[in-house]
């Protein structure tokens, strides 16, 4: 297509792989869709090879779908001659070649990319229209209105508004079952009968094989294993996995969704976040399908409500907080944590069985479920006083569903309490007893979860109390921690001294480990 005929240049980003994108709303044969594999995006953090392979393959498949629908696609492969390696460079090249009347793009998911886009109109001397991302149920302006002048936000209030807005699990003006939230029913510990049916992925096709070769060659040194890649890479494949989850796993998702088993990293979790966050699945459609399973009597309310809450409640809420608080949110460090991220987050070489298990599964799968992230890797980092920015970058690099808008608030706000309680009401801190109750990780561990102090004691036990003690000036006034601090106050001076000493000995040994990453 010559430049004289191009009406709109429509940029589609790697996490916008949906025909319902607002940028494509009026797309026609007079437009050109631009998609590009960008080295700058693949390496601004060292993303897991499976994440890069998933996105490149899904992008290439989506480009084929767009072409099949009659649209013209200008697709820039990573190793194409002339690839500038940046979004701005590729938009500039396309504007120069095609001379479109305007550039259209749906707002990106990351603040740094939006900052780039804000300068394109002046840089390229062409109108640039940045549209709302209508995949989300709550726009950025709507969330800002919800937040208003509140000093603290709480997800539950927001979630109830989203339930009313969507009508999901509503019976007139009241919630199904008479309760908004069934989370209290969804915290049962692990039992061996939790092992789930093996998940069937997809054998790589020719497009994916080419991508795997590319990623192995160019990004093989990144943390993570590429072997065994079987992700869905098209909308049709993602919908197949969606339907399998609804039939085979949704009914079992609820009451033990916080459980962890060393022999089964997936359990009854959906494994759909990869596809939801990349645009291959629609969030509202996904929730309506789950609701239909409940209404048909094929899944209990606590399972379906918990699943829907993660999507229209937590996911939407997290995005709202991200755009409300950026760019300052990224730098928050309320607890003044200043320890370097330990090397074992990259090597899995640690005597702590729980961390070794979760980090190994993360390396192999580019995935861990929410409790593994929050209460194992996140909990340890907070208790040890790791710099929030470092653990944030680790999460962004290692998980295939991680994009800054969803990952950053989860880490800074929920996992590390680095925002001082703006997002969550208390730090999610726990000792070894919680891990032992919710998992089988402690069996056979080099440390004894029953011991509170000493060389062989589970490090989480002393670190938990030491964390509370050293942060007492910042946390003691938190109403949800009152009973915990009362329990610490009742401990004998000798027990407190032993606890502090055990924690400091462990942390000194941690600091003495070689730093290679």
FENNORWO-V785176 format. One record per backbone hydrogen bond with DSSP energy under -0.5 kcal/mol. CO is the residue of the C=O (numbers start at 1). NH is the residue of the N-H. If there is no record, write none. Layout:
co;nh
CO;NH
CO;NH
This chain:
co;nh
2;5
3;6
5;7
6;101
7;101
7;102
8;10
8;32
9;11
9;104
10;12
10;34
11;13
11;106
13;16
16;18
18;21
21;24
22;25
24;27
28;31
30;7
31;72
32;10
32;34
33;35
33;74
34;12
35;76
36;38
37;39
38;42
39;43
40;44
42;47
45;47
48;51
48;52
49;53
50;54
51;55
52;56
53;57
54;58
55;59
56;60
57;61
58;62
59;63
60;64
61;65
62;66
63;67
64;68
65;69
66;71
67;70
71;73
72;33
73;75
74;35
74;76
75;77
76;37
77;80
80;83
85;40
86;90
87;91
88;92
89;93
90;94
91;95
92;96
93;97
94;98
95;99
101;127
102;9
103;129
104;11
105;131
110;114
111;115
112;116
113;117
114;118
115;119
116;119
117;120
117;121
119;123
120;124
121;125
121;126
127;103
128;130
129;105
129;131
131;107
132;134
133;136
137;139
139;143
140;144
141;145
142;146
143;147
144;148
147;150
154;158
155;159
156;160
157;161
158;162
159;163
160;164
161;165
162;166
163;167
167;170
169;176
170;172
171;173
171;174
174;171
175;178
176;179
182;185
183;186
191;194
192;195
199;201
205;209
206;210
207;211
208;212
209;213
210;214
211;215
212;216
213;217
214;218
215;219
216;220
219;222
223;49
226;229
230;202
234;238
235;239
236;240
237;241
238;242
239;243
240;244
241;245
242;246
243;247
244;248
245;249
245;250
249;252
249;253
250;253
250;254
254;257
255;188
256;259
260;440
261;264
264;261
266;269
272;276
273;277
274;278
275;279
275;280
275;281
276;279
278;17
282;286
283;287
284;288
285;289
286;290
287;291
288;292
289;293
290;294
291;295
292;296
293;298
293;299
294;297
300;304
301;305
302;306
303;307
304;308
305;309
306;310
307;311
308;311
308;312
308;313
309;313
309;314
310;315
311;316
313;317
314;318
315;319
316;320
317;321
318;322
319;323
320;324
321;325
322;326
325;329
327;330
328;331
329;332
333;336
339;387
342;345
343;346
343;347
344;348
348;350
351;353
351;446
352;356
353;357
354;358
355;359
356;360
357;361
358;362
359;363
360;364
361;365
361;367
362;366
363;225
366;400
369;373
370;374
371;375
372;376
372;377
373;378
374;379
376;380
377;381
378;382
379;383
380;384
381;385
381;386
382;385
385;338
385;339
387;390
387;391
388;392
389;393
390;394
391;395
392;396
393;397
394;398
395;399
397;48
399;402
401;403
403;406
403;407
404;408
406;410
407;411
408;412
409;413
409;414
410;415
411;416
412;418
412;419
414;428
417;420
418;334
422;153
427;429
431;434
431;435
432;436
433;437
434;438
435;439
438;260
440;443
442;445
447;449
448;451
448;458
451;458
454;457
456;448
458;461
458;462
459;463
460;464
461;465
462;466
463;467
464;468
465;469
466;470
467;471
469;472
471;474
471;475
472;476
475;478
478;481
479;482
481;485
482;486
483;487
484;488
485;489
486;490
487;491
488;491
492;496
493;497
494;498
495;499
496;500
497;501
498;502
499;503
500;504
501;505
502;506
503;507
504;508
505;509
506;510
507;511
508;512
509;513
510;513
514;516
